[in-house]
Amino acid sequence: MSQNKHPEFLQSLRTIVGATNVLTEGDLSAWERDWRKREHGRALAVVRPGNTDEVARVVQACAAAQISLVPQGGNTGMVVGSTPDTSGNQVLLSLTRMNRIRQLDAANLTVTVEAGCVLQALQEACEAAGFLYPLSMASEGSCTVGGNLGTNAGGTQVVRYGNTRELCLGLEVVSAAGEVWNGLSGLRKDNTGYDLRHLFIGSEGTLGVITAATMKLFPMPKAMMTAFASVPSLDAAVTLLGLAHQHLSAGLTGFEVMSAFALRLVRKHFPQLNVPFASDDPFCVVLEVSDHDSETHARTLLESLLEEALQSGCVLDAVVAGNITQARALWHIRESIPLAQAQEGLNIKHDISIAVSRIPDFVRETDAAIQKAFPGARMVNYGHLGDGNLHYNVQAPEGADAEAFLRDQEKPMNALVYAQVDRYNGSISAEHGIGSLKREKLAEHKSPVALGMMRAIKQALDPQNLMNPGRVLKL
């Protein structure tokens, strides 16, 4: 069907990237349907450039024809931000062919990598060279560096290394006019005017196309130790986090919290994972320490922390991984929660951030309000407590029609949760971005002054509104 629309334009794309890299027929659902299967768009064509020059020429062709485009990496996004709309008039720009690691600079502790490189491939290449690239998340086997940057992804080690933004020293970007900005210098100090990279990081492809990036590397720790602990409350988890900062300092690289119900879902749908502690203690925590001294030193620090935590009562029980296989198994439990939720049925997701000190009160108040307004709703609270990011999700009542629950209750549920987030001076999107799913909510919860500045930037950099239109901002 697509070849009957804009035939000359499509031919120009074939000339740029090769006929085999312009897909218009067959099953394109891998590109057209979002990861959560909430939306299924229709692209005019899926275009797969192989280098930055091809990206620039594709963007120029789109600008000349006034055809909008949607950049896409691994298509693992959670907010419907990287799939085409249903018009059949958008180009889906897939960057997965651009997956090279261009340079690893050991002395500068940087790696320059193309946007389509899968995160796990980058991690493994850096590890083979003796370095740590610390960004880590459940989707790392399929998400890409460009997508990480486009959404300013967080992950499990933000408490130590920061979001993707903090890891980035430079970008290569194709502008909405098809011009190439090479900002890949890798400098840690550069005070020559506005820092343009920060405009594009987190912009979800609405300002330009990130084609490559220079990212920070770190020396590989000599030891990494993981513990799994049950705690009597979220207040106790926050107390444990404070103790972990005191005992481990910068060695604390991960601190995740999981509710009892979240772990029950993992036990139910993935019984082979062997979740520690048979009892349903209210919450469990998985924490990680990295050490540049030795494994013995790391274990001593971790055991000292847990001993004090057990004595004070903020930890009820704990296990420490004895080797890397056991550590990965403990982390796999945490990373399996969203998959277990999907197995349980459709659910309502909230990716929110609150000041760490206020999270226990937020959860108590909001859980109670949800139970009053939506009796039987099942709370799946888990996430990155170390940096104040909760995945505050809601499963349909036991035995209820999950599809009907999502359809009928998502809007009032979101309104309740986001009103609470506002009361606690939090954010309605901590690490997943805005996409199209939260675009209306952003307009309701963001400062009008901030929104005005954002629109001015969008208008200045993309006056034709061709870069991923309908995402992030209401124009």
Helices and strands as residue ranges (DSSP letters): G 2-4, H 7-17, G 19-21, E 22-23, H 29-32, E 45-47, H 52-65, E 69-72, E 91-94, E 101-105, E 110-114, H 119-128, E 131-132, H 145-150, H 158-161, H 164-167, E 168-175, E 180-183, H 197-200, E 208-216, E 218-219, E 223-231, H 234-248, G 249-251, E 252-259, H 260-269, G 271-273, E 283-291, H 295-312, E 317-320, H 324-335, H 337-344, E 347-348, E 351-353, G 356-358, H 359-373, E 378-384, G 385-387, E 389-395, H 402-423, H 439-445, H 448-461
